[in-house]
Amino acid sequence: MLAATSDTGGTMIAGRRSGRRRPRGKVSHVDVSVTNAPDGAAVVAVGGEVDVYSAPTLKEQFVGLVRAGSATLVVDLTGVTFLDSTGLGALVEARALTGDAGGSLSIVCTHERILKLFTITGLDGVFAIYPTVDAALAAAQA
């Protein structure tokens, strides 16, 4: 069993934080804001916790953007404090959506803990990951 200490002092076991059960009816908080870059890409800034409770909200945002014609997404995860497998799944599904629409999805992330999730799962070879939104937008234009 893989266990690691999180920044909040709890222990994470298989994507869960032990000792921190979410009460019934409670949902985690995720902030999502969208801005349009001059080149037509949508920059999706995500903040808070992306887990089984909040990932569906994020997924709905991605689907709505692609359906509205934003085929290129830059997902800024610099404000994310926690990301689990359902959050990764939402990103994988969004990547497939953008690809089907003729676009792409790039990730912006600088948090070592979250970058490690991409590395461990092999998703660092699937997603283009950049340190800044500007770098991701520049690569999308190339």
MDTraj code that builds the backbone (N, CA, C; nanometers):
import mdtraj as md
import numpy as np

residues = "MET LEU ALA ALA THR SER ASP THR GLY GLY THR MET ILE ALA GLY ARG ARG SER GLY ARG ARG ARG PRO ARG GLY LYS VAL SER HIS VAL ASP VAL SER VAL THR ASN ALA PRO ASP GLY ALA ALA VAL VAL ALA VAL GLY GLY GLU VAL ASP VAL TYR SER ALA PRO THR LEU LYS GLU GLN PHE VAL GLY LEU VAL ARG ALA GLY SER ALA THR LEU VAL VAL ASP LEU THR GLY VAL THR PHE LEU ASP SER THR GLY LEU GLY ALA LEU VAL GLU ALA ARG ALA LEU THR GLY ASP ALA GLY GLY SER LEU SER ILE VAL CYS THR HIS GLU ARG ILE LEU LYS LEU PHE THR ILE THR GLY LEU ASP GLY VAL PHE ALA ILE TYR PRO THR VAL ASP ALA ALA LEU ALA ALA ALA GLN ALA".split()
xyz = np.array([
    [0.0845, -0.1170, 0.0000],
    [0.0000, 0.0000, 0.0000],
    [0.0889, 0.1230, 0.0000],
    [0.0567, 0.2181, -0.0845],
    [0.1325, 0.3410, -0.0969],
    [0.0722, 0.4462, -0.0052],
    [0.1523, 0.5066, 0.0785],
    [0.1048, 0.6129, 0.1675],
    [0.2046, 0.7268, 0.1636],
    [0.1550, 0.8479, 0.1688],
    [0.2416, 0.9652, 0.1689],
    [0.1793, 1.0720, 0.2571],
    [0.2624, 1.1543, 0.3152],
    [0.2102, 1.2620, 0.3972],
    [0.1771, 1.3797, 0.3086],
    [0.0580, 1.4366, 0.3281],
    [0.0168, 1.5524, 0.2493],
    [0.0627, 1.6794, 0.3174],
    [0.0519, 1.7930, 0.2462],
    [0.0893, 1.9221, 0.3013],
    [0.0028, 1.9614, 0.4196],
    [-0.1162, 1.9037, 0.4294],
    [-0.2066, 1.9382, 0.5385],
    [-0.1800, 1.8532, 0.6614],
    [-0.0815, 1.7664, 0.6546],
    [-0.0444, 1.6861, 0.7697],
    [-0.1136, 1.5518, 0.7755],
    [-0.2139, 1.5285, 0.6946],
    [-0.2829, 1.4002, 0.6925],
    [-0.2049, 1.2997, 0.6116],
    [-0.2483, 1.1773, 0.6129],
    [-0.1842, 1.0751, 0.5332],
    [-0.2742, 1.0403, 0.4176],
    [-0.2168, 1.0340, 0.2989],
    [-0.2935, 0.9982, 0.1804],
    [-0.2689, 0.8513, 0.1528],
    [-0.3752, 0.7728, 0.1443],
    [-0.3640, 0.6308, 0.1139],
    [-0.4515, 0.6025, -0.0069],
    [-0.3897, 0.5570, -0.1149],
    [-0.4610, 0.5222, -0.2380],
    [-0.5572, 0.6327, -0.2791],
    [-0.5086, 0.7590, -0.2749],
    [-0.5885, 0.8707, -0.3230],
    [-0.6846, 0.9277, -0.2204],
    [-0.6919, 0.8689, -0.1013],
    [-0.7798, 0.9209, 0.0039],
    [-0.6943, 0.9811, 0.1131],
    [-0.7504, 1.0767, 0.1827],
    [-0.6824, 1.1319, 0.2980],
    [-0.7400, 1.0651, 0.4213],
    [-0.6576, 0.9901, 0.4912],
    [-0.7081, 0.9222, 0.6100],
    [-0.7359, 1.0241, 0.7188],
    [-0.8326, 0.9922, 0.8037],
    [-0.8648, 1.0806, 0.9136],
    [-0.9443, 1.2015, 0.8723],
    [-0.9807, 1.2098, 0.7491],
    [-1.0546, 1.3256, 0.6998],
    [-1.1720, 1.2777, 0.6176],
    [-1.2722, 1.2286, 0.6817],
    [-1.3900, 1.1819, 0.6107],
    [-1.4830, 1.2966, 0.5848],
    [-1.5392, 1.2982, 0.4682],
    [-1.6316, 1.4038, 0.4314],
    [-1.7701, 1.3646, 0.4800],
    [-1.8330, 1.4496, 0.5606],
    [-1.9670, 1.4176, 0.6103],
    [-2.0676, 1.4065, 0.4974],
    [-2.1711, 1.3270, 0.5204],
    [-2.2767, 1.3129, 0.4198],
    [-2.3330, 1.4481, 0.3830],
    [-2.3575, 1.4654, 0.2543],
    [-2.4166, 1.5893, 0.2075],
    [-2.3152, 1.6994, 0.1830],
    [-2.1922, 1.6811, 0.2267],
    [-2.0885, 1.7824, 0.2056],
    [-2.0210, 1.7565, 0.0721],
    [-1.9865, 1.8621, 0.0043],
    [-1.9137, 1.8496, -0.1207],
    [-1.7869, 1.9317, -0.1112],
    [-1.6854, 1.8888, -0.1822],
    [-1.5619, 1.9657, -0.1824],
    [-1.5801, 2.0871, -0.2710],
    [-1.4987, 2.1844, -0.2465],
    [-1.5113, 2.3111, -0.3170],
    [-1.4089, 2.3186, -0.4296],
    [-1.4578, 2.3460, -0.5475],
    [-1.3688, 2.3690, -0.6609],
    [-1.4113, 2.4992, -0.7275],
    [-1.3141, 2.5826, -0.7562],
    [-1.3386, 2.7076, -0.8270],
    [-1.2957, 2.6893, -0.9713],
    [-1.3791, 2.7317, -1.0635],
    [-1.3462, 2.7227, -1.2054],
    [-1.3784, 2.8568, -1.2694],
    [-1.2797, 2.9139, -1.3358],
    [-1.3042, 3.0364, -1.4115],
    [-1.2450, 3.0181, -1.5508],
    [-1.3116, 3.0762, -1.6473],
    [-1.2702, 3.0603, -1.7864],
    [-1.2462, 3.1974, -1.8482],
    [-1.1330, 3.2099, -1.9144],
    [-1.1042, 3.3303, -1.9928],
    [-1.0664, 3.2855, -2.1332],
    [-1.0929, 3.3710, -2.2288],
    [-1.0586, 3.3388, -2.3669],
    [-0.9313, 3.4109, -2.4062],
    [-0.8356, 3.3345, -2.4550],
    [-0.7100, 3.3912, -2.5027],
    [-0.7332, 3.4525, -2.6407],
    [-0.6486, 3.5465, -2.6806],
    [-0.6645, 3.6101, -2.8124],
    [-0.6659, 3.5116, -2.9294],
    [-0.5982, 3.3980, -2.9144],
    [-0.5924, 3.2999, -3.0232],
    [-0.7138, 3.2068, -3.0267],
    [-0.8089, 3.2266, -2.9332],
    [-0.9296, 3.1449, -2.9312],
    [-0.9271, 3.0304, -2.8324],
    [-0.8122, 3.0051, -2.7711],
    [-0.8048, 2.8997, -2.6694],
    [-0.8792, 2.9450, -2.5444],
    [-0.9384, 2.8500, -2.4755],
    [-1.0031, 2.8796, -2.3481],
    [-0.9062, 2.8414, -2.2370],
    [-0.8804, 2.9365, -2.1479],
    [-0.7944, 2.9100, -2.0322],
    [-0.8870, 2.8831, -1.9146],
    [-0.8784, 2.7615, -1.8623],
    [-0.9642, 2.7178, -1.7522],
    [-0.8796, 2.7147, -1.6256],
    [-0.9006, 2.8125, -1.5379],
    [-0.8275, 2.8182, -1.4112],
    [-0.9074, 2.7418, -1.3067],
    [-0.8423, 2.6434, -1.2461],
    [-0.9078, 2.5565, -1.1484],
    [-0.8405, 2.5781, -1.0134],
    [-0.9231, 2.5883, -0.9092],
    [-0.8701, 2.6049, -0.7744],
    [-0.9465, 2.5189, -0.6763],
    [-0.8809, 2.4818, -0.5673],
    [-0.9456, 2.4013, -0.4643],
    [-0.9151, 2.2540, -0.4808],
    [-1.0085, 2.1710, -0.4364],
    [-0.9917, 2.0260, -0.4399],
    [-1.0687, 1.9657, -0.5567],
    [-1.0002, 1.8841, -0.6347],
    [-1.0644, 1.8134, -0.7451],
    [-1.0654, 1.6657, -0.7074],
    [-1.1827, 1.6201, -0.6658],
    [-1.1968, 1.4827, -0.6196],
    [-1.3297, 1.4259, -0.6677],
    [-1.3688, 1.3123, -0.6115],
    [-1.4904, 1.2437, -0.6548],
    [-1.6133, 1.3333, -0.6422],
    [-1.6117, 1.4271, -0.5513],
    [-1.7265, 1.5151, -0.5307],
    [-1.7290, 1.6335, -0.6277],
    [-1.6137, 1.6831, -0.6638],
    [-1.6089, 1.8038, -0.7476],
    [-1.5710, 1.7783, -0.8935],
    [-1.5147, 1.6625, -0.9244],
    [-1.4731, 1.6331, -1.0621],
    [-1.5885, 1.6419, -1.1621],
    [-1.7113, 1.5993, -1.1266],
    [-1.8208, 1.6129, -1.2231],
    [-1.8478, 1.7587, -1.2640],
    [-1.8314, 1.8517, -1.1716],
    [-1.8475, 1.9942, -1.2034],
    [-1.7437, 2.0370, -1.3060],
    [-1.6206, 1.9945, -1.2850],
    [-1.5127, 2.0282, -1.3777],
    [-1.5383, 1.9666, -1.5148],
    [-1.5806, 1.8411, -1.5145],
    [-1.6095, 1.7716, -1.6408],
    [-1.7196, 1.8438, -1.7182],
    [-1.8242, 1.8877, -1.6479],
    [-1.9329, 1.9623, -1.7134],
    [-1.8805, 2.0903, -1.7788],
    [-1.7882, 2.1574, -1.7119],
    [-1.7288, 2.2790, -1.7682],
    [-1.6554, 2.2471, -1.8988],
    [-1.5757, 2.1396, -1.8974],
    [-1.5010, 2.1012, -2.0169],
    [-1.5955, 2.0684, -2.1323],
    [-1.6972, 1.9893, -2.1045],
    [-1.7937, 1.9502, -2.2083],
    [-1.8626, 2.0740, -2.2642],
    [-1.9054, 2.1628, -2.1774],
    [-1.9727, 2.2853, -2.2211],
    [-1.8840, 2.3717, -2.3085],
    [-1.7580, 2.3835, -2.2723],
    [-1.6656, 2.4654, -2.3517],
    [-1.6437, 2.4064, -2.4905],
    [-1.6222, 2.2754, -2.4958],
    [-1.5989, 2.2119, -2.6266],
    [-1.7243, 2.2204, -2.7124],
    [-1.8403, 2.1966, -2.6534],
    [-1.9662, 2.2079, -2.7293],
    [-1.9897, 2.3495, -2.7796],
    [-1.9394, 2.4485, -2.7054],
    [-1.9553, 2.5888, -2.7455],
    [-1.8515, 2.6308, -2.8491],
    [-1.7614, 2.5395, -2.8855],
    [-1.6658, 2.5690, -2.9915],
    [-1.5226, 2.5917, -2.9475],
    [-1.4939, 2.5781, -2.8203],
    [-1.3556, 2.5931, -2.7721],
    [-1.2861, 2.4579, -2.7800],
    [-1.2183, 2.4342, -2.8900],
    [-1.1530, 2.3051, -2.9110],
    [-1.0166, 2.2976, -2.8435],
    [-0.9571, 2.4124, -2.8139],
    [-0.8269, 2.4154, -2.7481],
    [-0.8442, 2.4680, -2.6070],
    [-0.8060, 2.3843, -2.5092],
    [-0.8170, 2.4213, -2.3688],
    [-0.6795, 2.4220, -2.3036],
    [-0.6564, 2.5226, -2.2218],
    [-0.5389, 2.5280, -2.1356],
    [-0.5937, 2.5226, -1.9941],
    [-0.5643, 2.4137, -1.9234],
    [-0.6173, 2.3928, -1.7885],
    [-0.5083, 2.4292, -1.6875],
    [-0.5333, 2.5371, -1.6145],
    [-0.4387, 2.5893, -1.5171],
    [-0.4690, 2.5288, -1.3803],
    [-0.3833, 2.4381, -1.3360],
    [-0.4014, 2.3695, -1.2083],
    [-0.3199, 2.4318, -1.0952],
    [-0.2647, 2.5504, -1.1151],
    [-0.1792, 2.6093, -1.0118],
    [-0.2548, 2.6402, -0.8831],
    [-0.3862, 2.6532, -0.8898],
    [-0.4655, 2.6789, -0.7700],
    [-0.5251, 2.5544, -0.7072],
    [-0.4927, 2.4375, -0.7612],
    [-0.5475, 2.3119, -0.7096],
    [-0.4657, 2.2663, -0.5891],
    [-0.5355, 2.2344, -0.4808],
    [-0.4688, 2.1888, -0.3588],
    [-0.4715, 2.0373, -0.3438],
    [-0.5629, 1.9716, -0.4156],
    [-0.5743, 1.8259, -0.4084],
    [-0.6336, 1.7768, -0.5389],
    [-0.5787, 1.6669, -0.5911],
    [-0.6265, 1.6067, -0.7149],
    [-0.6234, 1.4555, -0.6977],
    [-0.7385, 1.3899, -0.7224],
    [-0.7404, 1.2437, -0.7119],
    [-0.7658, 1.1816, -0.8488],
    [-0.7871, 1.0500, -0.8502],
    [-0.8015, 0.9778, -0.9765],
    [-0.9247, 1.0212, -1.0554],
    [-1.0312, 1.0633, -0.9891],
    [-1.1482, 1.1104, -1.0637],
    [-1.1180, 1.2437, -1.1311],
    [-1.0358, 1.3248, -1.0678],
    [-0.9921, 1.4493, -1.1311],
    [-0.9050, 1.4217, -1.2526],
    [-0.8149, 1.3249, -1.2387],
    [-0.7328, 1.2848, -1.3535],
    [-0.8207, 1.2305, -1.4652],
    [-0.9223, 1.1528, -1.4276],
    [-1.0151, 1.0989, -1.5274],
    [-1.0882, 1.2083, -1.6026],
    [-1.1297, 1.3134, -1.5326],
    [-1.1972, 1.4260, -1.5979],
    [-1.1039, 1.4931, -1.6987],
    [-0.9765, 1.5033, -1.6639],
    [-0.8789, 1.5637, -1.7557],
    [-0.8562, 1.4744, -1.8781],
    [-0.8493, 1.3441, -1.8563],
    [-0.8309, 1.2499, -1.9681],
    [-0.9513, 1.2578, -2.0631],
    [-1.0719, 1.2601, -2.0069],
    [-1.1920, 1.2708, -2.0901],
    [-1.1951, 1.4026, -2.1664],
    [-1.1546, 1.5105, -2.1010],
    [-1.1519, 1.6407, -2.1684],
    [-1.0496, 1.6412, -2.2819],
    [-0.9373, 1.5741, -2.2602],
    [-0.8366, 1.5646, -2.3671],
    [-0.8941, 1.4929, -2.4886],
    [-0.9693, 1.3846, -2.4648],
    [-1.0315, 1.3114, -2.5750],
    [-1.1343, 1.3994, -2.6466],
    [-1.2114, 1.4740, -2.5703],
    [-1.3109, 1.5643, -2.6308],
    [-1.2459, 1.6685, -2.7204],
    [-1.1402, 1.7317, -2.6696],
    [-1.0745, 1.8349, -2.7491],
    [-1.0090, 1.7745, -2.8730],
    [-0.9523, 1.6557, -2.8587],
    [-0.8919, 1.5887, -2.9741],
    [-0.9948, 1.5565, -3.0805],
    [-1.1125, 1.5073, -3.0375],
    [-1.2205, 1.4771, -3.1318],
    [-1.2699, 1.6031, -3.2028],
    [-1.2564, 1.7181, -3.1347],
    [-1.3013, 1.8452, -3.1922],
    [-1.1917, 1.9127, -3.2744],
    [-1.0767, 1.8454, -3.2880],
    [-0.9672, 1.9012, -3.3674],
    [-0.8771, 1.9955, -3.2903],
    [-0.8870, 1.9939, -3.1586],
    [-0.8055, 2.0828, -3.0762],
    [-0.7102, 2.0057, -2.9875],
    [-0.6790, 2.0659, -2.8741],
    [-0.5856, 2.0038, -2.7806],
    [-0.6142, 2.0521, -2.6390],
    [-0.5562, 1.9831, -2.5437],
    [-0.5664, 2.0228, -2.4039],
    [-0.4268, 2.0227, -2.3447],
    [-0.3888, 2.1353, -2.2866],
    [-0.2596, 2.1484, -2.2191],
    [-0.2848, 2.1717, -2.0711],
    [-0.1883, 2.1310, -1.9908],
    [-0.1961, 2.1459, -1.8458],
    [-0.0907, 2.2459, -1.7999],
    [-0.1288, 2.3325, -1.7060],
    [-0.0331, 2.4210, -1.6402],
    [-0.0285, 2.3786, -1.4939],
    [0.0909, 2.3402, -1.4487],
    [0.1037, 2.2936, -1.3109],
    [0.2473, 2.3102, -1.2645],
    [0.2618, 2.3574, -1.1410],
    [0.3949, 2.3713, -1.0818],
    [0.4062, 2.2991, -0.9485],
    [0.2960, 2.2477, -0.8948],
    [0.2984, 2.1785, -0.7662],
    [0.3604, 2.0404, -0.7823],
    [0.4718, 2.0177, -0.7132],
    [0.5421, 1.8898, -0.7247],
    [0.4524, 1.7716, -0.6902],
    [0.3697, 1.7873, -0.5876],
    [0.2821, 1.6781, -0.5438],
    [0.1862, 1.6374, -0.6551],
    [0.1312, 1.7348, -0.7252],
    [0.0371, 1.7045, -0.8334],
    [0.1112, 1.6569, -0.9580],
    [0.2252, 1.7163, -0.9861],
    [0.3055, 1.6698, -1.1001],
    [0.3457, 1.5236, -1.0820],
    [0.3694, 1.4843, -0.9579],
    [0.4074, 1.3461, -0.9292],
    [0.2950, 1.2492, -0.9669],
    [0.1699, 1.2910, -0.9493],
    [0.0566, 1.2068, -0.9900],
    [0.0599, 1.1801, -1.1406],
    [0.0903, 1.2838, -1.2172],
    [0.0997, 1.2667, -1.3621],
    [0.2139, 1.1711, -1.3973],
    [0.3247, 1.1817, -1.3265],
    [0.4392, 1.0950, -1.3526],
    [0.4099, 0.9498, -1.3151],
    [0.3559, 0.9290, -1.1955],
    [0.3276, 0.7933, -1.1473],
    [0.2283, 0.7214, -1.2387],
    [0.1297, 0.7934, -1.2880],
    [0.0263, 0.7329, -1.3726],
    [0.0667, 0.7250, -1.5196],
    [0.1798, 0.7851, -1.5544],
    [0.2228, 0.7865, -1.6943],
    [0.1539, 0.8936, -1.7772],
    [0.0714, 0.9755, -1.7132],
    [-0.0013, 1.0796, -1.7865],
    [0.0875, 1.1973, -1.8246],
    [0.2080, 1.2025, -1.7692],
    [0.3011, 1.3073, -1.8122],
    [0.3457, 1.2852, -1.9564],
    [0.3282, 1.1629, -2.0060],
    [0.3576, 1.1334, -2.1460],
    [0.2377, 1.1525, -2.2363],
    [0.1215, 1.1766, -2.1778],
    [-0.0027, 1.1957, -2.2527],
    [-0.0351, 1.3438, -2.2662],
    [-0.0168, 1.4165, -2.1566],
    [-0.0470, 1.5594, -2.1555],
    [0.0784, 1.6425, -2.1765],
    [0.0616, 1.7547, -2.2447],
    [0.1670, 1.8551, -2.2502],
    [0.1496, 1.9392, -2.1240],
    [0.2529, 1.9406, -2.0382],
    [0.2462, 2.0104, -1.9106],
    [0.3464, 2.1251, -1.9119],
    [0.2984, 2.2444, -1.8753],
    [0.3789, 2.3658, -1.8798],
    [0.3815, 2.4340, -1.7442],
    [0.4867, 2.5151, -1.7190],
    [0.4956, 2.5850, -1.5904],
    [0.4104, 2.7126, -1.5825],
    [0.3730, 2.7667, -1.6983],
    [0.2934, 2.8908, -1.6990],
    [0.1854, 2.8843, -1.8069],
    [0.0844, 2.9652, -1.7891],
    [-0.0212, 2.9756, -1.8906],
    [0.0374, 3.0305, -2.0204],
    [0.1246, 3.1296, -2.0097],
    [0.1860, 3.1885, -2.1292],
    [0.2633, 3.0838, -2.2094],
    [0.3364, 2.9960, -2.1413],
    [0.4113, 2.8908, -2.2108],
    [0.3166, 2.7945, -2.2804],
    [0.2068, 2.7604, -2.2144],
    [0.1086, 2.6685, -2.2743],
    [0.0415, 2.7325, -2.3955],
    [0.0079, 2.8599, -2.3857],
    [-0.0553, 2.9296, -2.4989],
    [0.0412, 2.9421, -2.6156],
    [0.1670, 2.9714, -2.5866],
    [0.2685, 2.9833, -2.6930],
    [0.2830, 2.8495, -2.7661],
    [0.2845, 2.7403, -2.6913],
    [0.2974, 2.6078, -2.7526],
    [0.1739, 2.5731, -2.8348],
    [0.0568, 2.6149, -2.7903],
    [-0.0663, 2.5867, -2.8622],
    [-0.0707, 2.6610, -2.9951],
    [-0.0070, 2.7768, -3.0012],
    [-0.0039, 2.8564, -3.1246],
    [0.0971, 2.8039, -3.2246],
    [0.1976, 2.7302, -3.1749],
    [0.3052, 2.6818, -3.2633],
    [0.2586, 2.5727, -3.3564],
])
top = md.Topology()
chain = top.add_chain()
for i, resn in enumerate(residues, 1):
    res = top.add_residue(resn, chain, resSeq=i)
    for name in ("N", "CA", "C"):
        top.add_atom(name, md.element.get_by_symbol(name[0]), res)
traj = md.Trajectory(xyz[None], top)
